């Protein structure tokens, strides 16, 4: 089928760049991703992923993680291997 319609969307440039980088790693471009999303939207007759608000416990954890007190005392790791090693101990 010939593509004859244009879809335009406005978003933050940084979001677009990050998304396009991921899409490129997956071997696709924005047009392919949007077409994929629309195809799944039609097939599933709704958004093709779960949309929900975080519960109170999750919201509290998010706020705690944003706090300066948490950031001052949070343990940091140079890489994933160091984190995993610490978890094993």
C-alpha positions as CSV (number, residue, x, y, z in Angstrom):
1,X,0.0,0.0,0.0
2,X,1.3,3.4,-0.9
3,X,1.9,5.8,2.0
4,X,0.0,9.0,1.3
5,X,-0.6,10.6,4.7
6,X,1.8,12.6,6.9
7,X,1.7,12.5,10.7
8,X,3.3,15.4,12.6
9,X,4.1,15.5,16.3
10,X,5.8,18.1,18.4
11,X,8.2,16.9,21.2
12,X,11.3,17.9,23.0
13,X,14.4,17.6,20.7
14,X,16.3,15.6,23.3
15,X,13.5,13.0,23.5
16,X,13.4,12.7,19.7
17,X,17.2,12.3,19.6
18,X,17.2,9.6,22.3
19,X,14.3,7.7,20.7
20,X,15.9,7.9,17.2
21,X,19.1,6.5,18.6
22,X,17.3,3.5,20.1
23,X,15.3,3.0,16.9
24,X,18.5,3.1,14.8
25,X,20.0,0.4,17.0
26,X,16.9,-1.6,16.3
27,X,17.3,-1.0,12.6
28,X,14.3,1.2,12.1
29,X,13.4,4.8,11.7
30,X,10.6,7.0,13.2
31,X,8.2,6.3,10.3
32,X,8.6,2.5,10.9
33,X,8.1,2.9,14.6
34,X,5.0,5.1,14.3
35,X,3.6,2.7,11.7
36,X,4.3,-0.2,14.1
37,X,2.6,1.6,16.9
38,X,-0.5,2.5,14.9
39,X,-0.7,-1.1,13.6
40,X,-0.7,-2.5,17.1
41,X,-3.1,0.2,18.2
42,X,-5.6,-0.9,15.6
43,X,-5.0,-4.7,16.2
44,X,-5.4,-4.4,20.0
45,X,-8.1,-1.8,19.7
46,X,-6.2,0.4,22.3
47,X,-2.9,1.5,23.4
48,X,-0.5,-1.5,22.9
49,X,1.0,-1.2,26.4
50,X,-0.2,-0.8,29.9
51,X,-0.9,2.8,31.0
52,X,-1.3,3.3,34.8
53,X,-0.5,5.7,37.5
54,X,2.0,4.6,40.2
55,X,0.5,3.6,43.5
56,X,1.1,5.5,46.7
57,X,4.1,3.3,47.7
58,X,5.7,3.8,44.3
59,X,5.1,7.5,44.4
60,X,6.7,7.7,47.8
61,X,9.7,5.8,46.6
62,X,10.1,8.1,43.6
63,X,9.9,11.2,45.9
64,X,12.4,9.6,48.3
65,X,14.9,8.9,45.5
66,X,14.6,12.5,44.3
67,X,15.4,13.9,47.8
68,X,18.8,15.4,48.5
69,X,19.0,13.3,51.7
70,X,18.7,10.1,49.7
71,X,21.2,11.3,47.1
72,X,23.8,12.1,49.8
73,X,23.6,8.6,51.3
74,X,23.0,6.5,48.2
75,X,25.7,4.1,47.4
76,X,27.2,4.5,43.9
77,X,28.9,2.0,41.7
78,X,31.4,2.4,38.9
79,X,29.8,-0.3,36.8
80,X,27.3,-3.1,36.9
81,X,29.9,-5.7,37.9
82,X,30.7,-3.7,41.1
83,X,27.0,-3.6,41.9
84,X,26.5,-7.3,41.3
85,X,29.5,-8.1,43.4
86,X,28.2,-6.0,46.3
87,X,24.8,-7.7,46.0
88,X,26.4,-11.1,46.3
89,X,28.2,-10.1,49.6
